[in-house]
Amino acid sequence: MRDLSRGRITVLTIFVAIAAQFWAISQPLAQMLPVSIFIMRHAEIDASQASQPIVPLTAAGRQRADLLIHTFRGVKFTHIFTTHTTRTRQMVEGIASAHGLPIVQLPVPGSILDGQPVTDQTSRRAPIEPIAASLLKLPPGSVALAVLNSENIFAIMNRLGVPVAPSGQSCAPGSMCVPCTENSCYPRTEYDHLWHLVRESGRATPIALVELRYGAGWRASDR
């Protein structure tokens, strides 16, 4: 059975509900709005299968992906991005279907990169530049979801203007920074982090960056 921590889920539900109402403004006014980007990692995988040609979500991961549909209830996404990996795409298939949106995977699976076709085993650093560039080009009023890998989350956030903490220092709660730009500082066993980044055209740094946790206290069904 699923066990949802009411407190944290409620906080996130209120947060995204307010955001959704803020973005639901007439088109002329939307041209003056910032860009809202939700960033997260894919859900659970079987780490022992990491060297296999395709690394999908586990049963627990698929259940966590289903939880996203409820977590983002009321948020009207305009764009959905994932990396080239199967696990990041699986994470958003339900949301994409519910919103009638295409999933933009970067780099594109099957395309040629450095003379080789892009597969699940292509470096997880490869999406950093194309995804960051696409997010930076989003038109005013956009509300995007980007599902990434531990190897590229912080680097992409840095490309979006979030500074890196000084060497040897961590990011204090509530501060706008990333602790590093690779996965040496990412909590590899945690899958419930969610960042909401708000950008405004012409500004080098984001207007706001909020880190949340979704599905706190949730556990996958044994079935």
N, C-alpha and C positions, 0 to 999 in steps of 0.2 A: 504494500500500500504506500501511497505517497503521503509524506508528512510535511506540510508547508508551515514555516514559521510565520505566523500572522503578522507580527510586528514589522519585520523587514519587507515582506511582500506588500504590506499596506503602504509603507513609506515609498516604495518604488511605484506602486500603482498611482498614488497621489501625484508623484513627481511627473510621471509620463502623462497623466491626465491633464495636468496644468500645461505641460509642454504642448500637448495636442491642441488644446484650446487656443494657445498663443499662436500656433502656426496656422490655424484655420481662419485666415483673414482673406479678404478679397484680393484678387490677382494684382491690381495696381499697387496696393500696399505691400504685397509680397515682394515686390522688387526692392523694397527697403529693408527686408528682413535678413537676419543672419542665417547661416547654414548650421543645421543641427545634425550632429553625427554621433550615432551610438556605435561603440566599438567593443568587441568581445572576442574571446577565444572560442574555438570549437569545444564541444562536450567530450566526454570520456572516450578514450580509445584503448585498445589492448597494446600496451607499450612493447610487449614481446613480439608483436607483429610489425614493428616499425620498419623493418627491412623488406617487407613484402611489397609486391608491385602496387597493390592498392591497400590503403589502411582506412577502413570505414569506422564509423562510430560503433561502439558496443551497444548491447541492449539498453544499458543504463544511459549511454550517450543519446540514444534515440528518444528515450523518455524525457531526458533533459531538454532536447530540442523541441519536443511537444510542449514542454512547459513554457517555452518562449512565446508561443501564440497567446497564452493567457497573460504572461508578463507584460507584453506590449499591446494588450487590448486597448483600443482607443487611439493609438498612435498611427497616424496616416503616413506611412513611408512613401517616398517618391523614388528612391534608388536602393538597390541591394547589391553589395559587393562581397565577394569572397576571394580567397586565394585559389590557386590552381588545384588544391587537394580535394579529394573526395569527401573527407570529413567536414571541411568547412562548408561545402555545398550542401551536404546532408543536413547541416545545422539549420539552414534557412529555407529548405524546400517547402515546409508547411506555411511559413510566413509569406513567402513569395506567392504561393498558390492562393492564400487568403486575400492578398492585396492585388493579385493579377499583375505582378511585376516580374520582369525577367531577372535572372541571376547573372550578374556580370562577374566572370571569373578572370582574374589577372595574375600571371600571364595566362593566356587562353590554353586550356589543355589541348594537346595535339599540335599546337603551333611550334615553330622552330625557334629555339633560343640557344645561342652559342653553338649552332650546328647540330643540336640534338632536339628531338621532340619533347615537349613539356608533358611530364607524367607526375604521378604522386611522388615519385622519388626525386624530382627536380628540387634543387635547393629551396628551402623555405625562406631564403633571403631574396629570392627572385621577385616576389610580389612587392617589395618595398617601394621601388620607384613608380611602377605603373599604378598601383593603388593610391599612393599618396598624390600623384599627379591628377588622377581622376577626382579624388575628393577635393583637391584644391580648385578644380574647375567647376564644381557644382554651382548652379545658379542660385541667386538669393531665394530664400524661402524653402530650400530643399531640406528634406529630412531623410537621412541615409542611415543604413545599417551596414556595418562592415564586420564580417566574421573572419578572424585571422588566426595565425599560429603563434606559439610562444616565441618563436625565433624572429618574428617581424612586428609584433604589436607595438613595442616601445619605439622601435625605429620609425614606424609609420607615424606614430603620435609626435615624435620629434620633428619629422618632416612637415607636420601640420602646425608647427610653431611651439610645441611644448618643450621647454628647455630641459637639458640633462642635469641632474643633481651634481654638485661639485664632487670630485673624486673622493671616495671614501665616506661620503655622506649619503644618508637615505632621504627619501621624500617624506616630510612631516605630513600628518593627516591634514587634509584641506589645502595643501600647497599645490601649485601648478608645476609639476616636474615629472620626469620619468627617471628611475634609478640607474638605467643603463640603456643601451640601444641594441642589445642582443638578449639571449635567454639565460645568461649566467645569473641574473638577478630575478628572473621570473619564477614565481612559485609553481613549478611544473606539475605538482599533484593537485592543483586547484583549478576548477573549471567554472567557477561562478562569479568571476569578476566582470563588471560591466562599467564602462566609462561613457559619460555623456559630454561631448566636446562641442562648444558653440563658437563658430568663427564668423567674422565679419569681413567683407571685402575691403582690401586695403590695409588690414591690420596684420602685422607680422606674427603676433601671438594671439591665441584664442581669447575670447571674451570670458569664457568660463570653462572649467574642467571639473566634473564631479565623478568620483568613483563610488560605485554602489556594488552590492552583492545581490544576486537574484536567486530565489529558491533556497534561501538559507534554511537549514534544518531538513531539507528535502532528501529523501533517499529513494533509490530505485526499487521497484517491485521485484520480488524474488521470482516472479513468474515470467 
